Amino acid sequence: MAETAPQLPSELPVLPLRRTVALPLTLQPLAVNRPVSIETVNRALGADRLVLLVLQNNDNEDPGPNDLLQVGTVGVIRQMAKVPSGINIIIEGLSRARTTLVTRTGTSMRAQIEPLPETFERTIEVEAHIRRIQELIEKALSLSTGLSEDLRGVVMNIDDPLRLAYVLASLIEMKPSDRQEMLEANDLLKKLEIVSSSLTR
């Protein structure tokens, strides 16, 4: 039984995302240019570098608490560079969390969170799914579907099935709603199924 649950604070600054879902156990580059997002990044950099990344349920330019979905990813800012349009950051997703309360004061948005640790067992079904995913990737590469050779290296070298599911979901083309569904799924098999069906498409 494997489990990933780093110690998380009970409250974090919120980085709202439009049409992008940040996933645990992956690295994600983000361009940050909205006032509420820049405020969040600055607060995180002044503290423990942790933020909560949550998908918006709409495209509002200036989102409030009601514009956010409940389940998001706690991430740590690994790199930051100022650019003319705002800030470019690289976030490492750590783990899932659910917001219990989101508040906004001025351009500052914060959430009280409860961690959603993930546990799984390496069952026969899980192993079968991993083999199927590896076969799908071999097939996709042979059809030159735009998947890079690096993907094969990545997939074949990841031993942790949970990390494999998240890393693949971050690399292949998936709708934000599918990535969000995968993030919210508590069952590893369900996550692997979502990735498989996206690969099959």
N, CA, C and O of each residue as an XYZ file, in Angstrom:
804
protein
N       0.853     -1.194      0.000
C       0.000      0.000      0.000
C       0.887      1.242      0.000
O       1.620      1.492      0.958
N       0.818      2.003     -1.062
C       1.633      3.225     -1.123
C       0.760      4.437     -0.851
O      -0.429      4.449     -1.168
N       1.359      5.441     -0.268
C       0.574      6.632      0.051
C       1.455      7.859     -0.114
O       2.640      7.836      0.217
N       0.858      8.941     -0.633
C       1.613     10.194     -0.730
C       0.827     11.262     -0.005
O      -0.274     11.611     -0.429
N       1.361     11.780      1.061
C       0.681     12.851      1.783
C       1.691     13.679      2.552
O       1.938     13.426      3.731
N       2.281     14.676      1.883
C       3.174     15.565      2.624
C       2.366     16.380      3.633
O       1.160     16.564      3.465
N       3.021     16.858      4.661
C       2.352     17.709      5.641
C       1.963     19.024      4.974
O       2.808     19.702      4.388
N       0.686     19.383      5.064
C       0.217     20.609      4.423
C      -0.309     21.579      5.469
O      -0.853     21.163      6.492
N      -0.143     22.893      5.207
C      -0.771     23.867      6.097
C      -2.290     23.821      5.929
O      -2.783     23.275      4.941
N      -3.029     24.382      6.874
C      -4.490     24.315      6.797
C      -5.053     25.413      5.894
O      -6.224     25.369      5.516
N      -4.218     26.403      5.549
C      -4.691     27.483      4.685
C      -3.594     27.837      3.684
O      -2.410     27.853      4.023
N      -4.005     28.123      2.443
C      -3.024     28.443      1.400
C      -3.555     29.545      0.492
O      -4.768     29.688      0.335
N      -2.647     30.334     -0.113
C      -3.091     31.263     -1.154
C      -3.532     30.465     -2.383
O      -2.962     29.421     -2.700
N      -4.562     30.980     -3.069
C      -5.161     30.253     -4.196
C      -4.702     30.838     -5.524
O      -4.717     32.052     -5.727
N      -4.292     29.944     -6.429
C      -3.950     30.347     -7.792
C      -5.038     29.781     -8.707
O      -5.014     28.594     -9.033
N      -6.000     30.626     -9.128
C      -7.073     30.125     -9.995
C      -6.549     29.884    -11.406
O      -5.756     30.672    -11.922
N      -6.992     28.797    -12.026
C      -6.510     28.439    -13.364
C      -7.669     28.404    -14.350
O      -8.752     27.905    -14.042
N      -7.421     28.944    -15.544
C      -8.425     28.858    -16.607
C      -7.988     27.798    -17.608
O      -6.890     27.873    -18.158
N      -8.852     26.806    -17.846
C      -8.615     25.787    -18.877
C      -7.313     25.003    -18.673
O      -6.786     24.411    -19.614
N      -6.806     25.005    -17.449
C      -5.595     24.239    -17.143
C      -5.806     23.556    -15.793
O      -6.311     24.161    -14.847
N      -5.417     22.307    -15.723
C      -5.499     21.597    -14.440
C      -4.084     21.187    -14.046
O      -3.419     20.451    -14.776
N      -3.631     21.660    -12.901
C      -2.321     21.237    -12.385
C      -2.519     19.905    -11.668
O      -3.500     19.713    -10.950
N      -1.576     18.989    -11.871
C      -1.714     17.652    -11.298
C      -0.584     17.361    -10.315
O       0.528     17.861    -10.481
N      -0.866     16.553     -9.291
C       0.200     16.148     -8.361
C       1.285     15.364     -9.084
O       1.045     14.769    -10.135
N       2.479     15.374     -8.509
C       3.606     14.559     -8.985
C       4.069     14.941    -10.387
O       4.707     14.141    -11.073
N       3.747     16.171    -10.816
C       4.184     16.634    -12.137
C       4.751     18.048    -12.008
O       4.511     18.742    -11.020
N       5.500     18.452    -13.015
C       5.980     19.837    -13.107
C       5.156     20.554    -14.160
O       4.892     20.007    -15.231
N       4.749     21.776    -13.858
C       3.899     22.511    -14.785
C       4.366     23.952    -14.916
O       4.437     24.673    -13.921
N       4.691     24.384    -16.154
C       4.998     25.799    -16.343
C       3.697     26.591    -16.451
O       2.758     26.154    -17.117
N       3.638     27.745    -15.804
C       2.432     28.580    -15.864
C       2.826     30.030    -16.099
O       3.795     30.529    -15.526
N       2.052     30.702    -16.957
C       2.224     32.145    -17.140
C       1.182     32.830    -16.267
O      -0.017     32.586    -16.405
N       1.649     33.686    -15.371
C       0.762     34.316    -14.388
C       0.686     35.805    -14.704
O       1.696     36.508    -14.670
N      -0.526     36.285    -15.013
C      -0.609     37.701    -15.360
C      -1.826     38.425    -14.781
O      -1.970     39.631    -14.978
N      -2.713     37.704    -14.063
C      -3.873     38.387    -13.487
C      -3.522     38.873    -12.079
O      -2.763     38.221    -11.362
N      -4.078     40.018    -11.692
C      -3.713     40.572    -10.375
C      -3.869     39.570     -9.233
O      -2.992     39.465     -8.376
N      -4.981     38.833     -9.218
C      -5.209     37.901     -8.112
C      -4.146     36.793     -8.121
O      -3.730     36.314     -7.066
N      -3.712     36.391     -9.326
C      -2.712     35.316     -9.429
C      -1.318     35.820     -9.047
O      -0.555     35.122     -8.380
N      -1.001     37.041     -9.480
C       0.311     37.615     -9.135
C       0.426     37.797     -7.629
O       1.475     37.537     -7.040
N      -0.668     38.247     -7.009
C      -0.698     38.407     -5.545
C      -0.423     37.067     -4.860
O       0.343     36.990     -3.900
N      -1.065     36.012     -5.372
C      -0.885     34.671     -4.797
C       0.574     34.231     -4.889
O       1.149     33.741     -3.917
N       1.165     34.413     -6.068
C       2.561     33.994     -6.266
C       3.480     34.780     -5.330
O       4.371     34.207     -4.703
N       3.262     36.086     -5.239
C       4.107     36.909     -4.362
C       3.978     36.487     -2.904
O       4.970     36.429     -2.177
N       2.748     36.192     -2.478
C       2.544     35.736     -1.091
C       3.258     34.409     -0.837
O       3.891     34.210      0.199
N       3.135     33.510     -1.814
C       3.758     32.191     -1.648
C       5.273     32.328     -1.583
O       5.925     31.682     -0.762
N       5.836     33.177     -2.456
C       7.290     33.334     -2.478
C       7.785     33.969     -1.183
O       8.920     33.743     -0.765
N       6.920     34.766     -0.551
C       7.308     35.397      0.715
C       7.142     34.464      1.901
O       7.545     34.793      3.017
N       6.547     33.298      1.661
C       6.310     32.351      2.761
C       6.973     31.012      2.421
O       8.187     30.944      2.231
N       6.161     29.946      2.347
C       6.743     28.601      2.138
C       6.681     28.145      0.680
O       6.925     26.975      0.388
N       6.354     29.064     -0.239
C       6.286     28.783     -1.684
C       5.134     27.870     -2.084
O       5.057     27.432     -3.232
N       4.241     27.582     -1.146
C       3.124     26.683     -1.448
C       1.899     27.465     -1.913
O       1.587     28.529     -1.377
N       1.204     26.920     -2.925
C      -0.053     27.509     -3.393
C      -1.042     26.376     -3.652
O      -0.660     25.216     -3.800
N      -2.327     26.745     -3.702
C      -3.354     25.789     -4.105
C      -3.805     26.169     -5.510
O      -4.278     27.283     -5.737
N      -3.657     25.235     -6.457
C      -4.033     25.489     -7.854
C      -5.395     24.876     -8.105
O      -5.581     23.667     -7.965
N      -6.351     25.725     -8.481
C      -7.720     25.243     -8.651
C      -8.278     25.700     -9.993
O      -8.113     26.853    -10.392
N      -8.943     24.773    -10.680
C      -9.565     25.101    -11.962
C     -10.803     25.967    -11.745
O     -11.608     25.711    -10.850
N     -10.940     26.998    -12.584
C     -12.170     27.798    -12.567
C     -13.269     27.053    -13.313
O     -13.000     26.282    -14.234
N     -14.519     27.298    -12.899
C     -15.635     26.679    -13.629
C     -16.138     27.602    -14.727
O     -17.191     27.356    -15.315
N     -15.385     28.669    -15.008
C     -15.744     29.613    -16.074
C     -14.462     30.322    -16.515
O     -13.368     29.958    -16.086
N     -14.604     31.337    -17.374
C     -13.418     32.045    -17.876
C     -13.286     33.441    -17.275
O     -12.618     34.300    -17.851
N     -13.907     33.676    -16.136
C     -13.855     35.017    -15.546
C     -12.421     35.534    -15.438
O     -11.520     34.835    -14.976
N     -12.242     36.761    -15.870
C     -10.925     37.397    -15.825
C     -10.520     37.667    -14.375
O      -9.345     37.594    -14.017
N     -11.527     37.982    -13.548
C     -11.236     38.333    -12.150
C     -12.061     37.428    -11.232
O     -13.101     37.844    -10.722
N     -11.605     36.208    -11.025
C     -12.434     35.200    -10.353
C     -12.592     35.442     -8.857
O     -11.721     36.015     -8.203
N     -13.716     34.994     -8.341
C     -13.976     35.014     -6.905
C     -14.153     33.593     -6.404
O     -14.041     32.645     -7.181
N     -14.427     33.432     -5.113
C     -14.552     32.087     -4.527
C     -15.564     31.195     -5.249
O     -15.358     29.985     -5.344
N     -16.667     31.783     -5.764
C     -17.691     30.949     -6.400
C     -17.316     30.479     -7.794
O     -18.014     29.652     -8.381
N     -16.216     31.002     -8.329
C     -15.802     30.619     -9.678
C     -14.875     29.404     -9.675
O     -14.396     28.985    -10.728
N     -14.621     28.839     -8.493
C     -13.619     27.778     -8.393
C     -14.251     26.423     -8.119
O     -15.261     26.321     -7.422
N     -13.635     25.375     -8.684
C     -14.017     24.015     -8.313
C     -13.426     23.710     -6.931
O     -12.575     24.446     -6.431
N     -13.889     22.623     -6.333
C     -13.469     22.367     -4.944
C     -12.162     21.609     -4.803
O     -11.401     21.840     -3.864
N     -11.901     20.702     -5.737
C     -10.695     19.875     -5.600
C      -9.583     20.448     -6.471
O      -9.768     20.676     -7.667
N      -8.436     20.675     -5.860
C      -7.296     21.215     -6.589
C      -6.017     20.525     -6.167
O      -6.037     19.498     -5.488
N      -4.901     21.108     -6.582
C      -3.588     20.522     -6.308
C      -2.741     21.517     -5.526
O      -2.615     22.681     -5.906
N      -2.165     21.043     -4.432
C      -1.199     21.865     -3.705
C       0.125     21.754     -4.444
O       0.609     20.655     -4.714
N       0.707     22.913     -4.770
C       1.966     22.905     -5.497
C       2.980     23.815     -4.832
O       2.629     24.709     -4.064
N       4.249     23.569     -5.143
C       5.320     24.410     -4.621
C       5.982     25.095     -5.815
O       6.266     24.460     -6.831
N       6.220     26.394     -5.678
C       6.833     27.147     -6.771
C       8.325     26.837     -6.788
O       9.049     27.156     -5.845
N       8.775     26.205     -7.880
C      10.182     25.803     -7.987
C      11.023     26.873     -8.674
O      12.190     27.066     -8.334
N      10.425     27.568     -9.644
C      11.176     28.614    -10.357
C      10.239     29.768    -10.656
O       9.034     29.585    -10.828
N      10.818     30.963    -10.714
C      10.019     32.136    -11.017
C      10.856     33.093    -11.838
O      12.025     33.329    -11.530
N      10.255     33.651    -12.894
C      10.952     34.658    -13.703
C       9.961     35.757    -14.046
O       8.848     35.483    -14.495
N      10.371     37.009    -13.833
C       9.503     38.123    -14.205
C       9.617     38.350    -15.706
O      10.715     38.336    -16.262
N       8.479     38.561    -16.360
C       8.440     38.879    -17.792
C       7.556     40.114    -17.951
O       6.809     40.458    -17.036
N       7.632     40.794    -19.119
C       6.846     42.022    -19.278
C       5.354     41.851    -18.975
O       4.717     42.756    -18.438
N       4.800     40.676    -19.327
C       3.351     40.498    -19.144
C       2.980     40.009    -17.745
O       1.795     39.902    -17.432
N       3.966     39.709    -16.896
C       3.640     39.198    -15.556
C       4.772     38.344    -15.013
O       5.919     38.787    -14.943
N       4.440     37.104    -14.626
C       5.440     36.207    -14.039
C       5.299     34.839    -14.679
O       4.186     34.353    -14.880
N       6.424     34.218    -14.998
C       6.411     32.813    -15.422
C       6.919     31.975    -14.258
O       7.953     32.278    -13.663
N       6.176     30.915    -13.941
C       6.606     30.061    -12.826
C       6.607     28.600    -13.270
O       5.933     28.221    -14.228
N       7.375     27.801    -12.554
C       7.280     26.346    -12.697
C       6.834     25.804    -11.349
O       7.468     26.036    -10.319
N       5.730     25.077    -11.385
C       5.120     24.543    -10.170
C       5.316     23.035    -10.127
O       5.130     22.344    -11.129
N       5.690     22.535     -8.968
C       5.700     21.084     -8.778
C       4.473     20.705     -7.962
O       4.309     21.135     -6.820
N       3.609     19.887     -8.573
C       2.410     19.443     -7.854
C       2.793     18.460     -6.762
O       3.561     17.527     -6.997
N       2.255     18.672     -5.568
C       2.599     17.797     -4.441
C       1.490     16.792     -4.154
O       1.730     15.584     -4.131
N       0.275     17.294     -3.935
C      -0.809     16.376     -3.585
C      -2.155     17.068     -3.774
O      -2.232     18.279     -3.980
N      -3.211     16.263     -3.697
C      -4.565     16.814     -3.864
C      -5.051     17.438     -2.561
O      -4.614     17.076     -1.469
N      -5.965     18.383     -2.714
C      -6.624     18.949     -1.535
C      -8.004     19.437     -1.934
O      -8.252     19.761     -3.095
N      -8.900     19.486     -0.955
C     -10.239     20.027     -1.189
C     -10.373     21.321     -0.406
O      -9.934     21.412      0.741
N     -10.983     22.327     -1.033
C     -11.198     23.585     -0.307
C     -12.433     23.436      0.573
O     -13.460     22.916      0.136
N     -12.325     23.897      1.812
C     -13.490     23.899      2.700
C     -14.064     25.306      2.808
O     -15.245     25.486      3.105
N     -13.204     26.314      2.559
C     -13.672     27.703      2.568
C     -12.693     28.530      1.751
O     -11.482     28.459      1.961
N     -13.226     29.319      0.810
C     -12.373     30.221      0.031
C     -12.812     31.651      0.312
O     -14.001     31.964      0.242
N     -11.858     32.520      0.630
C     -12.186     33.927      0.903
C     -11.347     34.803     -0.009
O     -10.246     34.437     -0.422
N     -11.900     35.974     -0.311
C     -11.145     36.904     -1.127
C     -11.222     38.305     -0.515
O     -12.306     38.811     -0.227
N     -10.059     38.918     -0.324
C      -9.980     40.284      0.178
C      -9.089     41.057     -0.782
O      -7.904     40.748     -0.907
N      -9.633     42.047     -1.455
C      -8.832     42.763     -2.458
C      -8.397     41.793     -3.537
O      -9.222     41.078     -4.105
N      -7.098     41.765     -3.822
C      -6.624     40.808     -4.838
C      -6.092     39.531     -4.194
O      -5.455     38.712     -4.857
N      -6.354     39.367     -2.910
C      -5.821     38.188     -2.217
C      -6.907     37.126     -2.043
O      -7.948     37.393     -1.443
N      -6.668     35.934     -2.561
C      -7.610     34.828     -2.396
C      -6.929     33.716     -1.619
O      -5.824     33.286     -1.950
N      -7.615     33.259     -0.574
C      -7.047     32.203      0.274
C      -8.077     31.100      0.467
O      -9.283     31.333      0.386
N      -7.578     29.891      0.724
C      -8.488     28.767      0.943
C      -8.080     27.992      2.187
O      -6.899     27.763      2.445
N      -9.092     27.597      2.947
C      -8.849     26.597      3.982
C      -8.998     25.246      3.291
O      -9.932     25.029      2.519
N      -8.076     24.351      3.576
C      -8.058     23.104      2.810
C      -8.036     21.869      3.710
O      -7.608     21.912      4.864
N      -8.514     20.773      3.134
C      -8.289     19.463      3.768
C      -7.568     18.598      2.757
O      -7.987     18.510      1.603
N      -6.474     17.952      3.181
C      -5.707     17.113      2.254
C      -6.547     15.926      1.786
O      -7.410     15.437      2.515
N      -6.286     15.476      0.576
C      -6.928     14.268      0.045
C      -5.818     13.277     -0.297
O      -5.459     13.122     -1.464
N      -5.274     12.607      0.719
C      -4.173     11.677      0.440
C      -4.654     10.536     -0.457
O      -5.831     10.175     -0.446
N      -3.739      9.984     -1.223
C      -4.106      8.925     -2.160
C      -3.408      7.630     -1.766
O      -2.187      7.582     -1.612
N      -4.199      6.598     -1.611
C      -3.619      5.284     -1.317
C      -4.016      4.337     -2.439
O      -5.081      4.480     -3.041
N      -3.161      3.382     -2.709
C      -3.508      2.397     -3.732
C      -2.713      1.135     -3.482
O      -1.697      1.140     -2.787
N      -3.199      0.059     -4.061
C      -2.456     -1.198     -4.013
C      -2.147     -1.628     -5.440
O      -2.931     -1.404     -6.362
N      -0.986     -2.250     -5.596
C      -0.607     -2.705     -6.943
C      -1.293     -4.039     -7.216
O      -0.707     -5.108     -7.044
N      -2.522     -3.950     -7.638
C      -3.291     -5.167     -7.913
C      -2.997     -5.656     -9.329
O      -2.309     -4.999    -10.110
N      -3.544     -6.832     -9.631
C      -3.383     -7.385    -10.979
C      -4.008     -6.436    -11.998
O      -3.466     -6.232    -13.084
N      -5.172     -5.852    -11.630
C      -5.852     -4.926    -12.558
C      -4.982     -3.704    -12.841
O      -4.887     -3.243    -13.979
N      -4.350     -3.189    -11.787
C      -3.483     -2.012    -11.959
C      -2.338     -2.357    -12.909
O      -2.041     -1.602    -13.835
N      -1.697     -3.506    -12.673
C      -0.578     -3.912    -13.539
C      -1.047     -4.078    -14.986
O      -0.338     -3.703    -15.920
N      -2.245     -4.640    -15.165
C      -2.776     -4.842    -16.522
C      -2.991     -3.495    -17.206
O      -2.687     -3.336    -18.389
N      -3.516     -2.529    -16.457
C      -3.742     -1.193    -17.015
C      -2.422     -0.536    -17.426
O      -2.331      0.105    -18.473
N      -1.406     -0.710    -16.581
C      -0.106     -0.098    -16.890
C       0.452     -0.713    -18.181
O       0.973     -0.005    -19.043
N       0.333     -2.040    -18.298
C       0.816     -2.688    -19.528
C       0.048     -2.174    -20.739
O       0.632     -1.924    -21.793
N      -1.265     -2.018    -20.583
C      -2.094     -1.527    -21.699
C      -1.643     -0.117    -22.098
O      -1.533      0.190    -23.285
N      -1.385      0.730    -21.109
C      -0.949      2.104    -21.394
C       0.392      2.088    -22.127
O       0.598      2.847    -23.073
N       1.307      1.214    -21.682
C       2.609      1.133    -22.353
C       2.439      0.681    -23.802
O       3.126      1.169    -24.698
N       1.515     -0.258    -24.022
C       1.261     -0.726    -25.400
C       0.675      0.406    -26.241
O       1.060      0.594    -27.396
N      -0.266      1.166    -25.651
C      -0.893      2.274    -26.382
C       0.150      3.312    -26.782
O       0.094      3.874    -27.876
N       1.103      3.560    -25.884
C       2.121      4.562    -26.188
C       3.035      4.060    -27.305
O       3.394      4.820    -28.205
N       3.414      2.775    -27.248
C       4.222      2.195    -28.335
C       3.482      2.348    -29.666
O       4.071      2.709    -30.685
N       2.178      2.064    -29.629
C       1.366      2.139    -30.838
C       1.312      3.581    -31.348
O       1.490      3.840    -32.538
N       1.065      4.511    -30.423
C       0.963      5.924    -30.800
C       2.276      6.408    -31.400
O       2.282      7.162    -32.373
N       3.394      5.969    -30.811
C       4.700      6.389    -31.335
C       4.919      5.817    -32.733
O       5.492      6.481    -33.597
N       4.463      4.580    -32.954
C       4.669      3.964    -34.272
C       3.803      4.654    -35.333
O       4.122      4.619    -36.522
N       2.706      5.279    -34.891
C       1.833      5.989    -35.837
C       2.263      7.437    -35.999
O       1.628      8.201    -36.727
N       3.332      7.811    -35.327
C       3.833      9.196    -35.287
C       2.694     10.196    -35.115
O       2.421     11.022    -35.985
N       2.050     10.090    -33.972
C       0.888     10.947    -33.699
C       1.292     12.257    -33.045
O       0.447     12.962    -32.492
N       2.578     12.589    -33.102
C       2.978     13.832    -32.454
C       3.460     13.599    -31.028
O       3.934     14.527    -30.373
N       3.342     12.359    -30.541
C       3.910     12.047    -29.228
C       5.420     11.926    -29.399
O       5.895     11.347    -30.376
N       6.160     12.469    -28.460
C       7.616     12.450    -28.626
C       8.201     11.154    -28.072
O       7.605     10.485    -27.228
N       9.376     10.830    -28.570
C      10.097      9.640    -28.089
C      10.367      9.746    -26.592
O      10.432      8.741    -25.884
N      10.526     11.007    -26.116
C      10.798     11.185    -24.681
C       9.705     10.538    -23.847
O       9.943     10.034    -22.749
N       8.500     10.567    -24.401
C       7.362     10.040    -23.655
C       7.584      8.573    -23.334
O       7.283      8.114    -22.231
N       8.121      7.828    -24.322
C       8.369      6.410    -24.087
C       9.338      6.251    -22.919
O       9.107      5.451    -22.012
N      10.444      7.035    -22.953
C      11.432      6.953    -21.884
C      10.807      7.241    -20.533
O      11.062      6.552    -19.545
N       9.978      8.283    -20.513
C       9.324      8.682    -19.256
C       8.466      7.530    -18.732
O       8.567      7.129    -17.572
N       7.621      7.014    -19.621
C       6.648      6.000    -19.195
C       7.326      4.719    -18.744
O       6.942      4.117    -17.741
N       8.333      4.311    -19.493
C       8.963      3.035    -19.167
C       9.788      3.130    -17.875
O      10.089      2.114    -17.249
N      10.148      4.351    -17.486
C      11.002      4.487    -16.306
C      10.251      4.829    -15.021
O      10.857      4.923    -13.954
N       8.937      5.014    -15.119
C       8.183      5.351    -13.894
C       7.641      4.072    -13.288
O       6.901      3.323    -13.927
N       8.021      3.838    -12.050
C       7.591      2.600    -11.408
C       6.306      2.802    -10.594
O       5.568      1.850    -10.340
N       6.051      4.042    -10.192
C       4.897      4.334     -9.335
C       3.670      4.553    -10.229
O       3.647      5.510    -11.004
N       2.651      3.690    -10.141
C       1.509      3.798    -11.056
C       0.740      5.117    -10.910
O       0.185      5.625    -11.885
N       0.709      5.663     -9.703
C       0.005      6.934     -9.492
C       0.745      8.061    -10.215
O       0.137      8.883    -10.902
N       2.055      8.080    -10.046
C       2.867      9.094    -10.736
C       2.732      8.914    -12.251
O       2.621      9.891    -12.991
N       2.743      7.667    -12.701
C       2.611      7.393    -14.135
C       1.311      7.997    -14.673
O       1.308      8.645    -15.720
N       0.218      7.780    -13.957
C      -1.081      8.294    -14.409
C      -1.044      9.813    -14.510
O      -1.491     10.383    -15.505
N      -0.512     10.469    -13.481
C      -0.493     11.938    -13.472
C       0.456     12.506    -14.535
O       0.123     13.465    -15.232
N       1.638     11.900    -14.645
C       2.613     12.425    -15.608
C       2.060     12.290    -17.034
O       2.174     13.214    -17.839
N       1.463     11.133    -17.337
C       0.887     10.948    -18.673
C      -0.222     11.949    -18.931
O      -0.307     12.534    -20.011
N      -1.085     12.144    -17.917
C      -2.202     13.084    -18.092
C      -1.692     14.494    -18.341
O      -2.354     15.293    -19.005
N      -0.511     14.799    -17.806
C       0.025     16.152    -18.007
C       0.699     16.274    -19.378
O       0.872     17.383    -19.883
N       1.083     15.136    -19.986
C       1.826     15.171    -21.250
C       0.950     14.993    -22.486
O       1.247     15.544    -23.546
N      -0.128     14.223    -22.348
C      -0.949     13.981    -23.540
C      -2.065     15.015    -23.608
O      -2.367     15.691    -22.625
N      -2.664     15.124    -24.777
C      -3.719     16.117    -24.942
C      -4.993     15.603    -24.295
O      -5.530     14.567    -24.688
N      -5.465     16.327    -23.312
C      -6.704     15.948    -22.622
C      -7.507     17.203    -22.371
O      -6.950     18.285    -22.187
N      -8.825     17.052    -22.363
C      -9.668     18.200    -22.027
C      -9.493     18.519    -20.544
O      -9.306     17.607    -19.739
N      -9.551     19.808    -20.168
C      -9.446     20.156    -18.752
C     -10.451     19.378    -17.900
O     -10.143     18.982    -16.777
N     -11.659     19.161    -18.442
C     -12.677     18.444    -17.654
C     -12.243     17.005    -17.376
O     -12.522     16.461    -16.307
N     -11.547     16.384    -18.362
C     -11.060     15.011    -18.150
C      -9.944     14.989    -17.106
O      -9.890     14.106    -16.251
N      -9.046     15.992    -17.197
C      -7.966     16.053    -16.203
C      -8.553     16.277    -14.808
O      -8.087     15.694    -13.829
N      -9.575     17.122    -14.730
C     -10.192     17.398    -13.429
C     -10.874     16.143    -12.884
O     -10.789     15.841    -11.694
N     -11.551     15.420    -13.775
C     -12.215     14.178    -13.357
C     -11.184     13.200    -12.808
O     -11.413     12.520    -11.808
N     -10.042     13.148    -13.491
C      -8.983     12.255    -13.055
C      -8.424     12.671    -11.693
O      -8.161     11.835    -10.829
N      -8.250     13.982    -11.528
C      -7.739     14.501    -10.260
C      -8.690     14.141     -9.115
O      -8.258     13.784     -8.019
N      -9.990     14.243     -9.392
C     -10.980     14.008     -8.333
C     -11.209     12.528     -8.061
O     -11.680     12.164     -6.984
N     -10.881     11.669     -9.029
C     -11.118     10.232     -8.837
C     -10.261      9.722     -7.676
O      -9.060      9.986     -7.610
N     -10.898      8.991     -6.767
C     -10.154      8.481     -5.612
C      -9.514      7.134     -5.896
O      -8.676      6.657     -5.131
N      -9.918      6.525     -7.002
C      -9.475      5.174     -7.290
C      -8.401      5.212     -8.377
O      -8.611      5.801     -9.437
N      -7.271      4.596     -8.122
C      -6.172      4.579     -9.093
C      -6.613      3.963    -10.419
O      -6.228      4.446    -11.484
N      -7.424      2.891    -10.361
C      -7.884      2.252    -11.600
C      -8.667      3.236    -12.448
O      -8.507      3.285    -13.668
N      -9.518      4.021    -11.796
C     -10.322      5.016    -12.517
C      -9.394      6.021    -13.215
O      -9.621      6.386    -14.369
N      -8.360      6.457    -12.513
C      -7.402      7.408    -13.105
C      -6.739      6.793    -14.336
O      -6.631      7.429    -15.384
N      -6.295      5.537    -14.188
C      -5.609      4.861    -15.297
C      -6.556      4.676    -16.486
O      -6.143      4.762    -17.643
N      -7.851      4.416    -16.176
C      -8.835      4.252    -17.252
C      -9.006      5.546    -18.038
O      -9.083      5.528    -19.266
N      -9.066      6.675    -17.318
C      -9.242      7.972    -17.985
C      -8.053      8.247    -18.905
O      -8.222      8.722    -20.028
N      -6.846      7.941    -18.414
C      -5.641      8.150    -19.240
C      -5.668      7.216    -20.459
O      -5.363      7.633    -21.577
N      -6.034      5.963    -20.231
C      -6.107      4.986    -21.339
C      -7.059      5.461    -22.410
O      -6.734      5.418    -23.596
N      -8.250      5.920    -21.999
C      -9.239      6.285    -23.019
C      -8.772      7.530    -23.775
O      -9.058      7.672    -24.964
N      -8.054      8.435    -23.095
C      -7.521      9.611    -23.816
C      -6.454      9.177    -24.808
O      -6.396      9.683    -25.929
N      -5.619      8.247    -24.396
C      -4.571      7.737    -25.301
C      -5.200      7.030    -26.501
O      -4.739      7.172    -27.634
N      -6.267      6.261    -26.230
C      -6.925      5.514    -27.303
C      -7.478      6.483    -28.354
O      -7.387      6.237    -29.557
N      -8.053      7.589    -27.869
C      -8.575      8.605    -28.800
C      -7.465      9.174    -29.659
O      -7.715     10.039    -30.498
